């Protein structure tokens, strides 16, 4: 099995409440960052057992995008659990086994400002020869625009007609600017403080960042599609970081 297939198999085990394959593809010292799931393989097996016992509902996970960067596999899902949600998750593999896992989940609203769902759009990985250049572009965008707040430089990174999948922001550069201004008017602040990971394959790049949204500690999962040197499409998941988790690993 490839690492992508192993990541998909872990999701399949969770959906079915069947631990079977996890014994072959997950390390005993598996490091968990998802807040409500316990650490190590026994924590993952605990979740699967709860689903099997119907203590928690079984998710229905439809994978929409998947790509890899070295030992990392990135997945973007459309999920029913029990209502419609969007999930982004990252697996790190070591010696062919799942060794570490991060994820963020957000409710999917019935309507979005742009008219796009939080998961539709392009799915095919292309331009693999530009992977490092595209990762550098995304890193620079986050550092310049989102961390330093230099929104006047957005055009250096974003295509003028960028397709937006954040449910509260419209398409285009002006959509981003007006969306951010709208948050400010409501007294809602968005502050990214640190980039933890930038992972990419070809035209797709995921950043996992730490910051605050509306004053609350938040993990930001931002997925970008780059085309001809500019960000042409953007998806995201914002996951509030709870004070207490089922492990001591934090979200990052």
PyMOL commands that set and color helices and strands:
alter all, ss='L'
color gray80, all
select helices_A, chain A and resi 3-16+22-25+40-52+128-147+151-156+172-185
alter helices_A, ss='H'
color red, helices_A
select strands_A, chain A and resi 26-32+60-69+72-80+84-94+97-107+158-164+190-201+204-213+216-227+230-240
alter strands_A, ss='S'
color yellow, strands_A
deselect
rebuild
show_as cartoon
